[in-house]
Amino acid sequence: MRAENELNDGYEGISGETDYYYRDGSRRAIAVKVCDYDPGTQRFLVQNKEQGITTWRSRLYVRLEGDTRQALEAHRHAVMSWKAESLHYLRVHRLINEELLKRYSYLKLPNAVL
């Protein structure tokens, strides 16, 4: 969207919401405009000019039109559990490759196990 509107000085971004978290753990939804995307970090630049808030957020924390809070929360929890499961498998893979195969090189593990 930004590439298509680079020459348009009045382009403000895509309307959405994000949660603003306070130090006590409470949160408040604020209206923002999604203005940019960074493919390197996979984050969106969101701005609220009235409150002077500019921050980078992942898609899990930006609600666009048509997104519901419940659907986004459910997706966020699913992604976090997938991440934890993936890290578990990577740790096991590292343990097998770096520890067990070096110490017990005479063991021939089937490819399914590896």
Residue, then its C-alpha position, 0 to 999 in steps of 0.5 A: m500500500r505504501a509503494e502505491n501511495e508514495l507520491n500521495d502526500g495525504y496518505e495516512g495509512i490503513s486504519g486499525e487498532t492496537d493495545y496500549y499496555y500500562r505498567d500495571g498490566s492493564r491495556r487499552a485499545i487505541a486507534v492507529k494507522v498502519c503506515d509501513y512494513d519492515p520485511g526484515t523484522q516482519r513488523f508494521l509501523v503503527q502511529n497515533k498522531e493525537q497521542g504521539i505514539t509511533t511503534w513497530r508491532s507484529r501482525l499478532y498485535v494489530r487489529l484491522e477492520g474485520d478482525t475480532r479481538q477473540a480471533l486474534e487472541a486465539h491465533r496469538h495463543a496458537v502461534m505461541s504454542w507452535k513457537a514453544e513446540s518448535l523450540h523444543y524440537l530444535r533443542v532435541h535436534r541439537l542434543i542429538n547432533e551435538e551430544l549423543l552422536k559425538r559421544y556414541s558415534y557407534l550407534k546407528l540411529p534410523n533416519a526416522v529418529l534423526 
